[in-house]
Amino acid sequence: MMSRLRESRWVYVLLSILLAIIFWVYVRAAVDPNGTISIHNVRVETTGNSVLTSQGLAVSEISPQVVELRVEGPNSARADLLRNRSGLYVRVDVSSCVEGENTLRWREVWPENINPDDLTAQRSTVTVKVEKLYTKTFDVQFQMDGKVATGYQMGVPAIEPEKVIVSGPVDQVNQVASVAAVLKSGELSERFAGDLPLTPLDKQGNPLTGLELTLSAETAYVVVPVVMTKEVPLTVDVKPGGGAVEEDAKISIDHPKIVVSGAEEDLEGLEEISLGSVDLSDVVGTKNYPFAIALDPRFTNESGLTTATVTVTVEGLDTEVFAVSNIRTTIPPDGYAAEVVTQSVLVTVRGPAEELAKIDSSQILVVADLSNVTNEGAQLVPAKVYLNGSSAVGVIGDYTISVNISR
C-alpha cells in the first residue's frame, strides 16, 4: 500500500514538471515570440594575421568589409542585440590563407551582455586577398594635437623607439609617408612622459585607416620637456664719476630684453639681468660698452643673444681743461729709480659751469703708477688724477706721463 503511494507521488512530480515546461514554452511563444531581423553594416575583423606574417604574407583586401547579418531569436533577445549592436562584429580566421584570393566563412562575435544560446545567425562568406609581405622602416615623429600654453615652451621630445617597421601589402605600405606619436593636449603647461599610440600618416599628414598594416611597435614612450618662459629686461649699473651722476647720462641698450626659460619657481624671482657696470668718469661725450650676457645656470637664453652693447652719453655738463704741473710718482720697485720727464699735464674737468669756476690747477694732483715698471729707459706709464675740490665736478679721461727709469 505504502509502495503504491510513493510511486504515485513520483508520477505526480514528473507530471508537474512536464506541465510546467509545456506552460513555459506556451507562455514564451505567446509573450516572447521568435522572429528574424537583418542588421546592416556589421564590420568584418580578422584573426590569425601573425601566422601570415611568419610566412611572409599579409592581407591586402577584404571584400566586403561590412556584411548584413540575419539573426533569429526571441523578440526580447533581438531587442537587446539591437540596443548593443555597436559591440557586434564578425570574424574571419586568415591563418590558413595562401597567396591570392581566399573565400572564408565568418563567425559572429556577440556583444558581451548577449546570451549566444538565445540567437542564431545565418553565416556567409567573404573574400580575403593575400599578398607577399612588404616592410619599410620609418623614423618615429612627434606630433601634438593641441598647443603649448602661453608663457611656456616645449623642448625637443625624446622618443623610444626612434624607428618603427611598417609591414603589409606593398601598395598599402607605400601609402605611408610617416609614422607619428600623437599627443592630444588642450594647452600643455607641464612635462609629459608616457606611452603614445603610433599612427601611420599619408603625405598630407592625415591618419591612414582601414589598411591591413602591422607596426613593429604599437606605442612609443615619449618624454616632452616643457619649461616656463619669461621676457626679462637687461640693465646696467651706473657708477658716478667725472662730475656726472646717473641723471646726467643717457643710457640705451641695443637689445633691451631677452627671453629666458627655466623652472617656474626660479623665474618668479628673476626681474632683471645685470650686464655689469659703467663708470661715468670714463665717458667723454658718448661711449659704447660691449657686454657679454651671462645667465645663471638655472636659466636658458632662448633669444640666442650672447652680447649686448650699452651706449652711454653724458649731457648737460661743461668741461674745462687745466694745465697741471703737480706731478708725482708712486715708489718704484726695489732697485729702480724714476725721473719724471713730463712737466705739465692737460687735465679735463667736467661739471656744472658754476662749480668749474671755483676750480684752479693747484687743486689737481697727477700721480704716475710705477708698480709695473720692469724695464729701464724712457717710457710712458699710466697716471691717476686726484681733484681736491667740489664733489659736483670730476676728472674725465685717461692719462699717462713720461718717466725715465734707471737702476
C-alpha distance (Angstrom), angle and dihedral (degrees) to the residues before:
residue distance angle dihedral
M1 . . .
M2 3.79 . .
S3 3.81 90.2 .
R4 3.78 91.5 56.0
L5 3.83 90.3 50.1
R6 3.82 92.4 52.0
E7 3.83 91.5 48.8
S8 3.80 91.8 49.4
R9 3.84 89.5 50.0
W10 3.84 91.8 56.9
V11 3.76 89.7 48.0
Y12 3.79 89.4 55.4
V13 3.83 91.4 48.4
L14 3.79 93.3 51.2
L15 3.75 91.2 44.6
S16 3.82 90.6 51.5
I17 3.82 91.3 52.0
L18 3.77 91.8 48.7
L19 3.79 92.0 49.3
A20 3.83 90.0 48.6
I21 3.81 91.3 53.2
I22 3.79 91.8 48.0
F23 3.80 90.5 48.5
W24 3.86 91.8 48.6
V25 3.81 91.6 50.5
Y26 3.79 89.9 48.2
V27 3.81 94.0 48.5
R28 3.80 92.4 46.4
A29 3.79 91.7 48.9
A30 3.76 91.2 48.1
V31 3.82 99.9 39.6
D32 3.88 103.3 26.6
P33 3.80 105.1 27.5
N34 3.80 123.8 -172.9
G35 3.79 120.5 -107.7
T36 3.80 144.4 154.3
I37 3.80 130.1 -110.7
S38 3.81 132.8 -176.1
I39 3.80 118.4 -137.1
H40 3.80 115.0 -162.9
N41 3.80 131.5 -152.9
V42 3.80 96.7 23.7
R43 3.81 106.2 170.7
V44 3.79 122.4 -120.4
E45 3.80 118.6 -135.4
T46 3.79 130.3 -176.1
T47 3.77 134.6 -136.1
G48 3.79 130.7 -172.0
N49 3.81 94.9 48.2
S50 3.80 92.2 135.9
V51 3.81 89.5 62.2
L52 3.80 90.1 55.2
T53 3.80 91.0 47.0
S54 3.80 91.0 53.8
Q55 3.80 87.3 55.2
G56 3.80 93.6 49.6
L57 3.82 93.0 -106.4
A58 3.79 135.3 119.0
V59 3.79 138.3 -172.4
S60 3.82 108.8 -106.0
E61 3.80 100.8 174.5
I62 3.81 141.9 10.7
S63 3.79 119.5 -162.7
P64 2.94 118.8 -135.0
Q65 3.81 102.6 16.9
V66 3.81 91.8 -165.9
V67 3.80 126.9 33.4
E68 3.78 140.6 -166.0
L69 3.79 112.6 -111.4
R70 3.84 120.5 -156.8
V71 3.80 110.6 -156.9
E72 3.81 128.4 -171.8
G73 3.80 124.8 -161.9
P74 3.81 146.9 100.7
N75 3.77 117.6 -39.5
S76 3.83 93.0 -112.3
A77 3.82 93.0 52.3
R78 3.79 92.2 47.4
A79 3.79 90.5 50.2
D80 3.82 90.7 51.2
L81 3.81 90.0 49.9
L82 3.79 92.6 52.6
R83 3.79 91.2 50.0
N84 3.81 90.6 52.4
R85 3.78 100.0 34.6
S86 3.83 92.5 125.7
G87 3.81 87.3 75.4
L88 3.82 93.0 50.6
Y89 3.81 121.1 100.5
V90 3.80 140.4 140.0
R91 3.78 125.5 -119.2
V92 3.79 132.5 -151.6
D93 3.80 123.8 -164.5
V94 3.82 109.7 -133.5
S95 3.79 96.6 178.2
S96 3.81 92.5 103.9
C97 3.82 96.2 45.7
V98 3.80 122.6 122.1
E99 3.80 129.7 -154.9
G100 3.79 110.1 -68.4
E101 3.81 130.1 27.0
N102 3.80 120.3 -16.9
T103 3.82 127.5 -173.2
L104 3.79 111.6 -144.4
R105 3.77 133.2 -179.9
W106 3.76 115.6 -131.3
R107 3.78 130.7 -134.2
E108 3.77 119.7 -146.7
V109 3.80 120.1 -123.4
W110 3.80 112.1 -152.2
P111 3.80 125.5 -147.9
E112 3.81 114.1 -93.1
N113 3.81 96.6 -104.8
I114 3.83 95.5 48.6
N115 3.82 120.4 98.5
P116 3.83 105.4 -134.2
D117 3.84 90.4 -156.4
D118 3.81 89.3 68.3
L119 3.82 95.4 56.8
T120 3.78 138.5 54.3
A121 3.81 122.7 -163.2
Q122 3.79 128.8 -159.6
R123 3.78 107.4 -126.8
S124 3.77 128.3 -147.6
T125 3.80 137.9 167.4
V126 3.80 140.7 -94.3
T127 3.80 130.0 -158.5
V128 3.80 116.7 -118.2
K129 3.80 118.9 -165.3
V130 3.81 115.3 -154.2
E131 3.82 125.8 -164.3
K132 3.77 136.3 176.9
L133 3.81 113.0 -77.0
Y134 3.82 117.2 -102.6
T135 3.81 123.4 -166.0
K136 3.78 134.5 -163.8
T137 3.81 131.5 177.8
F138 3.82 122.0 -132.2
D139 3.78 134.1 -175.0
V140 3.79 109.7 -117.4
Q141 3.80 109.6 -117.1
F142 3.78 128.0 -161.2
Q143 3.79 121.5 -126.8
M144 3.78 129.5 176.7
D145 3.78 121.5 -150.6
G146 3.80 94.6 -155.5
K147 3.79 134.8 24.5
V148 3.77 143.6 -90.3
A149 3.79 113.2 -95.3
T150 3.80 118.6 -106.2
G151 3.79 111.3 -86.9
Y152 3.82 93.7 26.1
Q153 3.78 134.4 93.5
M154 3.78 131.4 -153.5
G155 3.78 118.5 -133.6
V156 3.80 128.8 -151.7
P157 3.83 109.8 -60.7
A158 3.80 120.2 -126.8
I159 3.82 113.1 -140.3
E160 3.80 130.6 -167.4
P161 2.99 119.9 -139.5
E162 3.79 95.9 30.8
K163 3.82 92.4 -164.7
V164 3.81 134.9 36.2
I165 3.81 132.5 -165.6
V166 3.79 116.8 -133.1
S167 3.80 115.4 -156.5
G168 3.77 131.0 -171.6
P169 3.82 143.7 89.2
V170 3.79 111.7 -21.9
D171 3.81 95.5 -118.1
Q172 3.82 91.1 52.4
V173 3.81 96.5 44.2
N174 3.80 88.7 50.5
Q175 3.81 88.9 59.9
V176 3.81 89.3 64.7
A177 3.80 112.5 94.5
S178 3.81 97.3 170.3
V179 3.80 144.3 -11.5
A180 3.78 119.2 -128.9
A181 3.79 138.0 -169.9
V182 3.80 101.4 -140.2
L183 3.81 122.3 -153.5
K184 3.80 114.4 -162.2
S185 3.79 107.8 -152.0
G186 3.78 134.9 152.3
E187 3.81 99.7 -152.2
L188 3.79 115.7 -13.0
S189 3.81 111.8 -144.3
E190 3.80 102.9 155.0
R191 3.78 141.4 42.2
F192 3.80 115.6 -72.8
A193 3.81 124.7 -151.6
G194 3.80 123.9 168.7
D195 3.79 148.8 86.5
L196 3.80 118.4 -56.2
P197 3.82 126.5 -170.2
L198 3.80 116.6 -109.0
T199 3.80 115.0 -125.2
P200 3.84 126.7 -167.5
L201 3.82 111.2 -133.4
D202 3.80 133.3 -161.9
K203 3.82 126.1 -132.3
Q204 3.81 91.0 -81.5
G205 3.81 91.7 52.6
N206 3.81 94.0 -107.7
P207 3.83 120.0 141.0
L208 3.81 114.4 -102.9
T209 3.80 112.0 -131.5
G210 3.79 135.4 175.1
L211 3.82 93.7 35.8
E212 3.79 127.2 126.6
L213 3.80 95.4 -124.2
T214 3.79 129.3 146.6
L215 3.81 123.0 -156.8
S216 3.80 122.6 -155.7
A217 3.82 86.6 -132.2
E218 3.79 126.2 25.3
T219 3.82 94.1 -160.4
A220 3.80 139.5 23.3
Y221 3.79 128.3 -147.1
V222 3.80 106.5 -123.3
V223 3.80 130.2 -171.1
V224 3.81 114.4 -166.0
P225 3.82 113.8 -171.8
V226 3.80 114.3 -147.9
V227 3.79 123.2 -172.9
M228 3.77 134.1 179.7
T229 3.82 117.7 -109.7
K230 3.78 129.7 -152.3
E231 3.80 135.9 -178.1
V232 3.80 107.3 -129.2
P233 3.83 127.1 -172.0
L234 3.81 121.2 -124.5
T235 3.79 115.2 -130.6
V236 3.80 137.9 -175.7
D237 3.81 129.3 -150.3
V238 3.82 114.6 -125.3
K239 3.80 119.7 -146.0
P240 3.82 113.8 -159.2
G241 3.79 115.0 -125.4
G242 3.77 145.9 133.7
G243 3.79 90.9 43.0
A244 3.82 91.8 -57.5
V245 3.78 130.4 111.5
E246 3.79 129.1 -169.6
E247 3.80 92.0 -87.7
D248 3.82 89.1 61.0
A249 3.79 93.0 54.8
K250 3.77 130.2 82.5
I251 3.82 108.3 -151.5
S252 3.81 127.9 -170.7
I253 3.82 132.8 172.0
D254 3.81 120.3 -152.7
H255 3.83 90.7 -140.4
P256 3.81 104.8 29.6
K257 3.85 94.9 177.3
I258 3.78 138.6 29.1
V259 3.80 133.1 -171.7
V260 3.80 116.3 -119.8
S261 3.78 131.9 -179.5
G262 3.77 133.5 -152.1
A263 3.77 145.2 116.9
E264 3.78 114.1 -30.8
E265 3.80 94.2 -122.6
D266 3.83 90.8 52.6
L267 3.80 95.5 46.8
E268 3.80 92.0 51.4
G269 3.81 90.3 71.3
L270 3.82 96.2 42.5
E271 3.82 108.2 98.3
E272 3.83 101.5 151.0
I273 3.79 143.2 0.2
S274 3.81 116.0 -132.3
L275 3.80 115.1 -144.6
G276 3.80 94.9 -166.6
S277 3.79 136.0 -91.0
V278 3.80 138.6 -59.5
D279 3.79 124.7 -152.1
L280 3.80 111.1 -140.1
S281 3.79 90.1 -153.0
D282 3.81 86.6 71.3
V283 3.80 93.2 52.9
V284 3.79 117.6 92.8
G285 3.78 108.3 174.8
T286 3.82 102.7 -39.9
K287 3.79 128.6 -5.5
N288 3.82 133.2 178.4
Y289 3.80 121.5 -141.1
P290 3.83 119.5 -165.4
F291 3.81 112.5 -151.4
A292 3.79 131.9 -173.8
I293 3.81 113.0 -127.3
A294 3.79 104.1 -124.3
L295 3.81 120.0 -169.9
D296 3.76 134.0 -167.7
P297 3.85 108.5 -103.6
R298 3.81 88.6 -115.8
F299 3.81 89.8 70.2
T300 3.79 135.9 62.1
N301 3.79 123.2 -145.6
E302 3.79 101.7 -129.5
S303 3.83 93.3 178.3
G304 3.80 90.0 65.0
L305 3.81 92.9 -138.9
T306 3.81 112.5 141.3
T307 3.81 100.0 179.1
A308 3.80 139.2 33.2
T309 3.79 129.0 -165.9
V310 3.80 119.1 -137.6
T311 3.80 116.4 -157.3
V312 3.82 116.0 -158.2
T313 3.80 123.7 -169.9
V314 3.80 123.2 -179.2
E315 3.80 112.8 -151.2
G316 3.79 139.7 175.3
L317 3.83 98.4 34.4
D318 3.80 131.7 107.2
T319 3.80 127.7 -135.1
E320 3.79 133.3 -149.0
V321 3.80 129.9 -171.3
F322 3.80 120.7 -136.2
A323 3.79 127.3 -166.6
V324 3.81 103.3 -133.6
S325 3.80 121.3 -163.6
N326 3.80 96.0 169.3
I327 3.80 95.6 103.0
R328 3.80 126.8 159.8
T329 3.80 138.5 162.9
T330 3.75 136.8 -137.8
I331 3.80 117.3 -111.0
P332 3.83 108.5 -75.7
P333 3.81 121.2 -127.3
D334 3.82 117.8 -80.5
G335 3.79 112.3 -71.8
Y336 3.81 95.2 21.2
A337 3.79 130.9 103.4
A338 3.79 126.4 -162.7
E339 3.80 132.7 -151.0
V340 3.82 117.4 -169.1
V341 3.79 110.9 -129.7
T342 3.82 98.7 178.8
Q343 3.79 111.2 81.7
S344 3.79 100.4 -177.9
V345 3.81 135.4 23.5
L346 3.79 125.5 -161.9
V347 3.81 105.4 -133.4
T348 3.81 122.9 -169.0
V349 3.81 116.9 -143.5
R350 3.81 122.1 -168.9
G351 3.78 131.7 -161.3
P352 3.80 144.6 94.3
A353 3.82 112.5 -30.5
E354 3.79 93.6 -119.3
E355 3.82 91.1 54.3
L356 3.80 94.1 45.4
A357 3.80 88.6 56.0
K358 3.80 88.8 63.6
I359 3.85 93.9 57.2
D360 3.82 127.8 89.2
S361 3.81 130.7 177.7
S362 3.80 93.8 -102.2
Q363 3.80 89.0 72.7
I364 3.80 92.0 59.9
L365 3.80 125.1 85.6
V366 3.82 125.5 -171.5
V367 3.83 115.7 -157.4
A368 3.81 120.1 -170.8
D369 3.80 116.1 -146.3
L370 3.82 111.5 -132.5
S371 3.80 97.3 169.6
N372 3.80 93.1 107.9
V373 3.80 98.2 44.2
T374 3.81 111.9 130.8
N375 3.83 104.2 149.1
E376 3.78 134.0 67.4
G377 3.79 124.5 -125.7
A378 3.79 136.9 48.4
Q379 3.77 115.1 -31.9
L380 3.79 144.6 152.1
V381 3.81 117.1 -106.6
P382 3.82 129.6 -175.4
A383 3.77 118.0 -99.3
K384 3.76 134.5 -159.6
V385 3.79 121.3 -143.1
Y386 3.80 122.4 -143.9
L387 3.81 123.1 -164.5
N388 3.78 120.1 -160.6
G389 3.76 103.5 -159.8
S390 3.79 145.8 63.4
S391 3.79 116.6 1.7
A392 3.80 87.5 -139.5
V393 3.84 90.9 75.5
G394 3.78 131.9 51.9
V395 3.78 145.6 176.9
I396 3.80 118.7 -96.9
G397 3.79 131.3 -167.0
D398 3.81 136.6 35.5
Y399 3.80 123.2 -76.2
T400 3.80 139.6 -162.0
I401 3.79 134.2 178.9
S402 3.77 133.4 -160.5
V403 3.79 119.4 -111.9
N404 3.80 134.1 175.5
I405 3.80 112.2 -133.9
S406 3.79 121.6 -158.3
R407 3.80 139.5 165.6
